[in-house]
Amino acid sequence: MRMSPASLPRRALAEFTGTAALVAVVVGSGLRADSLSQDIGVRLLANALASAIGLGLLIALIGPLSGAHFNPVVTLSEWWSRRPEGGGREALAYITAQLAGAVAGALLAEAMFGRAPGALATEQRAELHLLLGEAVATAGLVLVVQGLRRIGRLSRAPVAVAGYIGAAIWFTSSGSFANPAATVGRAFSDSFTGIAPGSVPAFAAAQLLGMLLGMGLAGVLYGTERATGEPNPADSRRTV
């Protein structure tokens, strides 16, 4: 049975909740991995698995409410693809909720592990090769989202998007943040998954560049016509 469309405040709350939960999973699994092993490979594997599983579950749960973007680049790319229909107010509400949720999720993870919330990260991540990795990670994410929408396979987003992020954590040099809101949130955790505040602007710029690359590639590969195999995501809210 299809749900009736949620109001914008409910959708924004869903985005806040989902983004907070996602960042809590990412940061919390990193903190847990830090306490269990000093082997960087073991820590990365634990963090990647937890992040992918958590993301897939959250998309499946919150997708019917808001589309489960949890990410400003997803929101912006979806808004741009549907711009004749408007949605600027929704995009602004989503991005605001995502940023607030990401910070809340990081602070929650810190508190759960007995750490004083609010300590800023010290891990510098502004090297050029890391920014290239982040652009590639974000481009791939946007391509997956846009591709699923254009071929009418959005129902597979929980598995496809989670699988991509889990893989990209390993194959990109940056660890695949691929999310400006999560990047801001992770600046509030001085841990394995943190990023120093001074590196956030460069990471966000690389992510926005990756978004443009992903959108361009999706347009070249799939064209601009919507698929008819599934409901229009503007109506179903089942984007990603």
C-alpha positions in Angstrom: 0.0 0.0 0.0 1.5 3.3 -1.1 1.8 6.0 1.6 0.2 9.4 1.1 2.9 12.1 0.5 4.4 13.4 3.7 4.3 17.2 4.4 7.5 19.1 4.0 8.1 19.4 7.7 7.8 15.7 8.1 10.1 15.1 5.1 12.7 17.5 6.6 12.4 15.7 9.9 13.0 12.4 8.2 16.1 13.8 6.5 17.4 15.1 9.8 16.7 11.8 11.5 18.2 9.7 8.7 21.3 11.9 8.3 21.9 11.9 12.1 21.6 8.1 12.2 23.9 7.7 9.3 26.6 9.9 10.7 26.2 8.2 14.1 26.8 4.8 12.4 29.9 6.1 10.5 31.5 7.8 13.5 30.4 5.3 16.1 31.7 2.3 14.1 35.0 4.2 13.7 35.2 4.7 17.4 34.4 1.1 18.1 37.0 -0.1 15.6 39.6 2.2 17.2 39.0 0.6 20.5 39.2 -3.0 19.2 42.2 -2.9 16.9 45.2 -0.9 15.9 45.3 -2.6 12.5 44.2 0.1 10.0 42.8 -2.6 7.6 40.6 -4.1 10.3 39.4 -0.7 11.3 38.6 0.3 7.7 36.8 -3.0 7.0 34.7 -2.7 10.2 33.8 0.9 9.4 33.0 0.2 5.7 30.7 -2.8 6.6 28.8 -0.9 9.3 28.5 2.2 7.1 27.1 0.3 4.1 24.7 -1.8 6.2 23.5 1.2 8.1 23.0 3.2 4.9 21.1 0.5 3.2 18.7 0.0 6.1 18.1 3.8 6.4 17.4 4.2 2.7 14.9 1.3 2.9 13.2 2.8 6.0 13.1 6.5 5.3 13.0 6.4 1.5 9.2 6.3 1.4 9.0 9.4 3.5 11.6 11.8 2.0 13.5 9.9 -0.6 16.3 9.3 1.9 18.8 11.7 0.4 20.8 12.3 3.6 23.2 14.2 1.4 23.2 17.7 -0.1 24.7 16.6 -3.4 21.9 14.1 -3.8 19.3 16.7 -3.0 20.9 19.3 -5.4 21.3 16.8 -8.2 17.7 15.6 -7.8 16.4 19.2 -7.6 18.3 20.1 -10.8 16.9 17.1 -12.7 13.4 18.1 -11.7 13.8 21.9 -11.8 10.8 22.6 -14.1 8.7 21.2 -11.3 10.2 23.6 -8.7 11.3 22.2 -5.4 13.7 24.9 -4.4 12.0 25.3 -1.0 12.1 21.6 -0.4 15.8 21.4 -1.4 16.7 24.2 1.1 14.7 22.5 3.9 16.4 19.2 3.1 19.9 20.6 3.1 19.4 22.5 6.3 18.0 19.3 8.0 20.9 17.3 6.7 23.6 19.7 8.0 21.9 19.8 11.4 21.4 16.1 11.5 25.0 15.3 10.6 26.3 17.4 13.5 23.8 15.9 15.9 24.8 12.4 14.8 28.5 13.0 15.3 27.9 14.5 18.8 25.6 11.5 19.6 28.3 9.0 18.6 30.9 10.8 20.7 28.6 10.8 23.7 27.7 7.1 23.4 31.4 6.2 23.6 31.9 8.4 26.7 33.8 11.1 24.9 33.1 14.8 25.6 31.0 16.0 22.6 32.3 19.0 20.7 36.0 18.2 20.3 37.0 19.1 16.8 38.8 16.7 14.5 42.6 17.1 13.9 43.0 14.8 10.9 44.1 16.9 7.9 42.7 15.7 4.6 43.4 18.6 2.2 46.0 16.9 0.0 45.3 17.0 -3.7 45.1 13.2 -4.2 42.5 13.0 -1.4 40.4 15.7 -3.1 40.6 13.8 -6.4 39.5 10.7 -4.6 36.6 12.6 -3.1 35.5 14.0 -6.4 35.6 10.5 -7.9 33.6 9.0 -5.0 30.9 11.7 -5.3 30.7 11.4 -9.0 30.1 7.7 -8.7 27.4 8.1 -6.1 25.5 10.7 -8.2 25.9 8.4 -11.2 24.4 5.5 -9.3 21.5 7.6 -8.0 20.7 9.3 -11.4 21.2 6.0 -13.3 18.8 4.1 -11.1 16.2 6.9 -11.5 16.6 7.1 -15.3 16.3 3.3 -15.9 13.4 2.9 -13.5 15.2 0.9 -10.8 14.9 3.1 -7.8 13.5 0.2 -5.7 17.1 -1.2 -5.8 18.6 1.9 -4.2 19.1 0.5 -0.7 21.3 -2.3 -2.0 22.9 -0.4 -4.9 23.8 2.8 -3.0 25.0 1.0 0.1 27.1 -1.4 -2.0 28.7 1.5 -3.9 29.5 3.4 -0.7 31.0 0.3 0.9 33.2 -0.3 -2.1 34.2 3.4 -2.5 35.4 3.5 1.1 38.0 1.1 -0.1 38.8 2.1 -3.7 39.1 5.9 -3.2 42.0 7.6 -1.5 39.7 9.9 0.5 37.6 7.1 2.1 34.5 8.3 0.2 32.8 10.8 2.4 30.9 11.9 -0.7 28.6 14.0 1.4 29.1 17.6 2.4 26.7 17.3 5.4 28.5 14.2 6.7 31.8 16.0 6.1 30.7 18.9 8.4 29.4 16.4 11.0 32.7 14.4 11.0 34.6 17.6 11.8 33.1 17.3 15.3 34.8 13.9 16.0 38.5 13.7 16.6 38.7 10.1 15.6 39.4 7.6 12.9 36.6 9.0 10.7 37.1 12.7 11.5 38.2 15.5 9.3 39.8 18.8 10.5 37.6 21.8 10.1 40.2 23.4 7.9 39.9 20.6 5.4 36.1 20.8 5.1 35.8 23.6 2.5 38.2 21.8 0.1 36.4 18.5 0.6 33.0 20.1 0.0 34.3 21.8 -3.2 35.6 18.4 -4.4 32.2 16.9 -3.6 30.4 19.6 -5.6 32.7 19.1 -8.5 32.1 15.4 -8.3 28.3 16.0 -8.3 28.6 18.0 -11.6 30.8 15.3 -13.1 28.3 12.6 -12.1 25.3 14.5 -13.4 27.1 15.1 -16.7 28.1 11.5 -17.1 24.6 10.4 -16.3 23.2 12.7 -18.9 25.6 11.4 -21.5 24.9 7.7 -20.7 21.2 7.8 -20.0 19.9 11.0 -21.6 17.5 13.3 -19.9 14.2 11.5 -20.3 12.6 9.9 -17.2 12.1 6.2 -17.2 8.5 5.0 -17.0 9.2 1.7 -15.3 8.6 3.1 -11.8 6.7 6.0 -10.3 8.1 9.5 -10.8 10.4 10.1 -7.8 8.9 13.6 -7.4 5.6 11.8 -6.5 6.8 8.7 -4.7 9.7 10.5 -2.9 11.6 7.3 -3.4 14.8 8.8 -4.7 17.8 8.0 -2.4 
